[in-house]
Amino acid sequence: MARRRSGISALRSGLYGLARLLGDIQAVSRGPKATAKRAARRIAGKAVSRMLGKLFR
């Protein structure tokens, strides 16, 4: 059974999601080059995170 999040934790998670969305909007407004760079960095970050997670498991 999953633990229920506290109010502060849920708020923090929501704020991080909002910041990610605002960064996406800003990249789109700067043009396709910035959007592609942001997408590539996000994909690379997820890949590194997964590898480190498997390494330190």
Secondary structure, DSSP 8 states (H G I E B T S, - for coil): ------HHHHHHHHHHHHHHHHHHHHHHHH-HHHHHHHHHHHHHHHHHHHHHHHHT-
